[in-house]
Each structure stands twice: as structure tokens, then as C-alpha cells.
Amino acid sequence: MSRLSIALPIVAAVLFAACGSAATPAPTDGPGATNGPGATRAPGTTNAPGTTSAAGASQQAGGSYDFTNAATNLSVLDSYAFDVEIVSSNTTTTGVKAGTTSFTGVVNKKDGTQSMDMLTKDGKGNVTDETAFVITSTKSYMKSGAAGKWAEIPAAQVSTFTAAFGAFRPEQLFSIYFLSAATNNSKIGDETKNGVATTHYRGGDAVGAIMSGLTGVSANWQSDVWVARDKGYLVHSEAGAQGANPSSAGSFSVTVDITKINGNNPVTAPI
């Protein structure tokens, strides 16, 4: 059996772990967690009053805004890099173990090239899985493990790997964890985030019920989204909660970052 055939179940397992209900929860006071009670806000942000709505966002009753299209609006960009981090504490209510799963990569619209590295760590910071993809205009490649060798994906398996790749893109993960706040939010203010002029929105009370159902963590949830004021695309989002009793209720955080917007983000064939 080929390395790629063996790797297919691994990719499927990571896919389930990252995107399934309560599959990869994260603590609000762990690495990369910026939400939840007692958490600190992201550095460099301000809460300026008197702001205007982001392009493409429609005002809702009660002053909230509809950022449903924030992730899909990334398609207006020529290129960008993304960084998604999902962190969990020990959540015995769902059987999820402590750990961190991150997805980092690049998307280039003009030439159709993409890259992504998926890294999973246990609660002690030990790497338990690492898988990387590179998609060029003509071929696709995969590497399993930091010391693994790149291999070209056979044509018959490309569609499977492309689908798996898409499941980890920020558009998909944003829709899982943040669209519950898309029309149930309040405007915090205009802020510069990742070098982009954005409007900051915070999810309302209804977010907690939906996120608790997804993760199995029953606590006070906070969800924040930064949307570009020009063209209305996602720039940064973060959500998290710390259970009243971390040993039993667990904790969770997920952060989505869009950076290097329309920058020089080349993706080349690794072999």
C-alpha cells in the first residue's frame, strides 16, 4: 500500500477532529487564546466609538451587522496567508483531550496555487501529527510528518485531497464557529487589524448556546470578528470560553487570522 493511500485515513481523522462537533476545543488562557473570562484582548486593538459599517455588511435591528459573507469575500483578494488555531483543555464531558490544532497556509487566486500545514499537539505541547499540502496549477503534493518526504498525489486521489484541504480553509472553519454571531452582534468600533482598516463586532448572548452545542463547553462565550471596511472580507476572528470548573467543563478557543493580504505569497512545487 502506498504512503498516500495510508495517509488518506489520517487526513480524514484530522478532518473529523478539527471540524466535528466539539472535536478540537481550546482554552481561553492557553497559547493563542484571547477570549473568555480573564482573557486579554489582542495587542494593538482599540475600541473607537462612532464607527461606520464594513462594506457589504447590512445593518440589523438593534445595531448589529450581518457579516455572513465576510469569509467568502476573501475571494476578492489576489492572495493572502491564513492561520487558524484551535485549542482545548481536557473536556471530560465530550471525551476530548487537551491539545492544539493549527492550520497555516497561503492562497493565491490568480494562479490557483495554495499551501497548508496542519499541526496537532497534545496538552504537553508534543507534536502528534503534521501534514502538509501544496497545490500548484497542475499538480498536488503531500508530506506526512516533519521528517517526511514530499510525494506527488496521484491524479485519482487529487479530488479527495483537495476536498480535505478546503475543509480546513478559513472560510469553512469561520462558518462553523462564527456564523452564529453573523447577525447577533454589536459594533465595538473601527480598528486597524493585521494592517487593515476594519470594523470590530462582538457576538451577542445567542452565540453561547450554539457554541456550547458545538464544543460541549458550557460557559460564558465571547466571539469577536474584525471585517475589512473596504470590500467586507474577514481579517481576524476569535471565540472562546472557560468553563466554571475547567477539570470537568473544559475550555475552548478558536482564532482565525488573515495576513499578508495581496502580498507576495509564492507557492512552488516542493519536488
Secondary structure by P-SEA (a helix, b strand, c coil): ccccccaaaaaaaaaaaacccccbbbbccccccccccccccccccccccccccccccccccccccccccccccccccccbbbbbbbbbccccccccccbbbbbbbccccccccbbbbbbbbcccccccbbbbbbbccccccccccccbbbbbccccaaaaaaaaaaaacaaaaaaaccccccccbbbcccccccccbbbbbbbccaaaaaaaaacccccbbbbbbbbbcccccccbbbbbcccccccccccbbbbbbbccccccccccccc
